[in-house]
């Protein structure tokens, strides 16, 4: 640091005249020497004191400039050593937090991806169904024009086509929202275009449910993070308690100091005549140096340190309660994830069977209608059932993949 001060001349009691009137005093010899060899002392002490009895002198020059460098090192401090022990744990916390964030990002992106795939495949399936209904409607209109069927059959197919158009419109909006959510989870701008190349059925075939009969909560990243944080909380209490103990600090200070009449004299040098007759050029700067120890001993702090320690113990106990709460919550999450996965697998099996039956019913109804022995009502109803079951199958596959992701998260994979 560096500091510069301008001092006014203060009216100090004049004593120079008495000093110079006693030539035998050692101080008189010193002042005489300084007055003869130092122009600054000549001006302040000698001239002012000798030439006028009313002169007032000051031992501080108008301009004072100093600069110093201080290096300090903690030698003994309980908080310092506790901090060294906690350093490695803080590094582990940072690494575990990064790992936990990466897992959470993968989990969120996976679920958003399954949702976007389900919406995209639902829309694609409805578009294919619309093509089939549109072709069947054109064929039916030709048969109606020949007078072989009633107009009611045509109207039913037209209503089915309108319903499909409405479903496509709704599914398209849901697909846009799902893709936007996927972009958000991936950190992409909404203006970017992404293309989903996977199919839910292929992902479902590759996805084997994790074998987890019981939960080993210690494998969860959250558990490891909370475990290390518990030790850090103990360190925090210890460092609060160490505030009652003394601390020792070593320091080294080195600096320069100068006092001059004119500001420009800071950067000038002058000739000085020593008692032995030697003349040397000296600047106006004087070097200073200090090496020492500083001992801090706490005496009284109105109970603030004790209150700080008590607050640290409360925080540590609160964290311990949160830790135990997490263990119980992890067990509940694991049981729920297992149940939801089993339910998703059972529902998927039922929906697959429903799709197979719906396809058989629709195929037979379509053949009967083309041969003129079946009604359009049966055909449209069979088709609606097939569409609903197909859409349910897509949702069931997506639900299975989501349940699998939830179980993997619950067991710490």
N, C-alpha and C positions, 0 to 999 in steps of 0.2 A: 504494500500500500504506500501511498505518498500523500503528504499534506503540505499545504502552503498557508501561511498565516501572515497578515499584516498587523503589526502592533503599533498603537499610538504611543507617543512618549508620555509616560506617566510621571506625575510629580512625586518623586521619591525624596526622602529627607537628605539634604546635601551633607555628605560626610567627607568628601574628597579633600576639602580644605584642611580639616583636622588631621587627616592622614599625612598630607604633605608637610604639615607643620611639625611633625615628629619624625625626623629623618632616621632615628635609630630603630624604629619599628621595622620588623621584616616585611610587613605589608607595604610600607613606604618604598622600600627597595624594589618590590615587585611592580608596584604601580609606576615607579620611575622608569623601570626598564621597559615596561609595556608602552609607556607614553613616549619613550624615545624611539621605539622600533616598530610600533604598530600604528599606522595612520588612523585606523578606526578608533583605537583607544585614545590616541592623541586628541581627536575631535571630541569624543564624548566625555572622557575623564579629565584630561589635562587642561585643554583649552577652556572648557566650560567651568571647571572648578576653580582654576587659578585666576582667570581674567575677570570673573564676576563673583562677588560674595553671595548674590541672590540666585546663582545658577542652580538648577535642579537637574539631576542626572537620572538616567534609567539604564539598567543593565540588560535590557532587551532591545535589540535593534528593530527598526521598522519592518523589515522583511525577513521572514523565517520560513525556510523550505526544508522538508525532510522526506526521505524515502527509506523504506525498510522492507525486508523479506523475513517472514517467520515460517519455520518448519516445525510442526508438532507431531508427536507420535504417542498414541495411547500405550502406556506400559502395563498398567493394572486397572482393569475395569470389568466387572462381572458381566455387564451387558455385551461387551465386545466379544468375550469368549463364547457366550451363549449364541451370539449372532454367527460366529464361525461354525458352530455345530449345526445351526439351522440352515446354513447356506446350501448344503447338499440336498436337504429336504425341499427347499424352495425350488431347486432345479428339477427335482423329480415331480413336484406339483405342476410345474410348467409343462413338462413333457407329457404327463398324464392328461392334463387339460387339453393339450393339442390333440392327443389320441382320442379323447372323448368327443371333441368337436368334430374330428374327421368321421368317427362312427355315426354321430348324429346327422351329419350331412349326407352320408351314404344311405342311411335309413330313410331320411326324408325324400331324397331323390328317388330311391327305389319305389316307395309308395306312390309318389307322384307319377313315376314312369308307368307303373301298372295301371293307374287310373287313366292316364292318357291313352295307353294301348287299348284298354277296354272300351273307351269312348270311340276311338278310331275304328276298331273292329265292328262295333255295333252299327256305326254309320255305314261302313262298307257293306255289311250284311243286308241292311235295309235297302241300300241302293240296288243290290242284286235282286232282292225280292221285288222291288218296284219294277225292274225290267221284266220279270216273269209275269207279274200281274198285268203290266201294260200289254205284253204279247197275248196273254190269255183274253184280255178285254177286247183287243182287236179281232181275235178269232171268234169270240162270242158275238160281237156285233155283226160279223159276216153271216153267222148262222142265224141270228135274229132277222137279218134282212131277207133271208130265204124263208122265213116264217116257220122255222123248226123249233124255236124256243120262245119263251115269253120275254117281254121287255123287263120284267122284274129281275131276271137273271143278269141282264146288262147293268141294271141300276145297282145291284149288290156289288158287282165287280168295280163299278165306278166309285162306290162308297169305300170299298177296300183300298182303292188307289189313293183316294183323298186322305184316308187315315194314314197310309204309308208316307205320303208327302208330309203330313203333320209330324209324324214320328221322326222322319229324317231331319226336318227343320229343328226340332227340339234336341235331337242327338248331336246335330252339328254345333249348336250353341254350347252344349256340354263339352264337346270335344275341344272347342276353342278355349273354354275356361280351363280345361285340364292341361292343355298344352301351355297356356300362359302360366299356370301354377308350376309346371315342370321347368319352364325357363327361369322362373323366380327362384326355385330351389337350387338350380344349377348356377345361378348368378349371371344369367345371360340377359342382354337387353331384349325388351319385348319386340323390337323391330327385327331381330334375328330370326331366320327360318331354320327349323330343325325337322328332320325326317326320321320317323320311327320305323325301323326296319325289322324289328322282332315281331313274333306272334305269340299271343298268350298261350296257345296250345303247345308250342314248342318249349316255351319257358316252363310250362307246367310239367312236361315230360322230363325235363332235366332237373327239376326241383324235387329233391328227396327231403322229406321232413327230418329235422335234426332229432337224433335219438337222445332224449333227455328225460330220464325217469325221475331224477331228483335234481335239485338246484345246488350248485356249488357257488355261493354268493361271492366267494373270494376272487373268482375269475372276472367279476364285473369291474370295469375300469372305475366306476363310481365308488366301489368299495375300497379299492386301493387308494383312490384320491382322498377319501374321507379318513382312511387309516393314517395316512401320512399327515393330513391336516390335524389330526388329533395330537400327534407328537409336536407339531408346530404350536398348537395351542398351549401345550405344557411349557414349551420354550418361552412363549409369551408371558406366562405367569412367572416363570423364573426371572426373566429380564425385568419385569416390573418389581419383583422382590429385591433384585440386586440394586435398585435405586437407593436402598437404605445403607449400602456399603460405600466405603471411601473409594476414590479413584485417583490414580497417579498418571500424570501426563508429563512427558519430557518435551522441551522446546529449544530451538536455536533461533536467535534473532540477529540479523546483521543489517546495518543501515548506514545512511549518510545524513548529516545535518549541517545546515549553513544559516548564518544570520548576517545580513548586509544592510547598508543604508539605502542603496539604490538597487532596483531590481536587476539591472544589467550586470551588477557585480557578482551575481551568481555564476556567471560564465567567464569571469576574468581571474587572473592570477596576479600576485604582487611579490615584491622582494621583501624578505625578512632577514634582519641582521641578528645573529645569535651572540651571546656574551663572549664567545671565543673568537669573534670577528668574522665568522663564516657567514656568507650571504647566500641565501637560497630563495628560489621562487616557489611560492606556495599558493595554492588556490584557497578558496574560502570554505571548503568542505572538510568536515571532520567525520571520521569513520567511528562507528560504534558497533559493539558486538556483545551479545548476552547468551549464555548457555545456562539452562536451569531446569528445575523440576517444579511442577505445580500439583499440590495435593488438595483435592476437594473432599471435605468431610461433611456429610449432611448432618445438620444439628436439629433444625426444627422446620417443618413445612406445613404446619397447621393441619396435619392429617391427610394431605392430598395424596401422598404416596400410598398410604394404607388403603385409602378409598380406591386408588388405581389398581392395587393388587386385588382387592375384593371384586372389582369389576372384571378383571381378567379371569378370576376363578368362576364367576358367573357365566362369562362367555364360553369358557372351557366346558362347563357343565351343560350349557345349552347345545354346544356342538356334539357332546356325547349323546344327548337325547336325540338330536337329529340323526346321528349315526345309527342308533338303535331303531329309530323310526324307518330309516332307509332299509335296514335288513328285513323288517317286517313287510314293508311295501314291496321289496323285491320278491319275497316269497309269494305275496298275493299276485303280483304281476306275472310271475311264472305260472301259477295255477290258472289264472285267467287265459294266458296265452295258449297253454296246453288245451284248455277246454274249447277255445275258439278255433284252434287248428283242427281238433277232432270234429267239431261241428261243421267246419268248412269242408272237410273231406267227406263227411256223411252227406251233406247237402249236394256236393258235386256228384257223388255217385247216383243220388236220386234224380238229379237233373239230367244226367247222361241217359239214364233209363227213360226218362220222360221224352227226351229228344228222339230217341230211337222209336218209341211208340208213336210220337207225333209224325215222324217222317213216314212210317208205314200207313197211318191213317190218311195223311195228305196224299200220298201216292195212290192209294186205292180210291179215294174220293175224286182225284183228278182223272183217273182212268174211267170211272163210272160217269163223270160229267161229260167227258169227250165222247163216250159211247151213247150218251143220251139217256142213261138209266139212273143218273144221279142228279140232284138239284144243286143249284149254285149256292144255296144256303149252306149245305153240308161242306162244299168246297171252301167257301170263304171262312167258315168256322174252323175247319181243319187247318187252314193256312194261318189264321190268327193264333191258334194254339201252337203251331210249329214256330211261328215268329217269336212268341213270348218265351217258349222254352229255349230257343236258340239264344235269345238275349239273356235269359237266366243262366245259361251255361257259361256265357262270356263273363258275367258278373261272378259266378261261382269260382271260375278259374282265377279271376282277379282277387276274390276274397281269400282263396287258398294261399296265393302268393303273399298277400298282405299279412295273413295270419302267420305264415312261415317267417316273415321278416320280424313280426312282433315277438315270436318265440326266440329267434336268434338274438334279438336285443335283450330279452329277459335273461338269457343264459350267458350273455356277455360275448357272443361271437361277433 
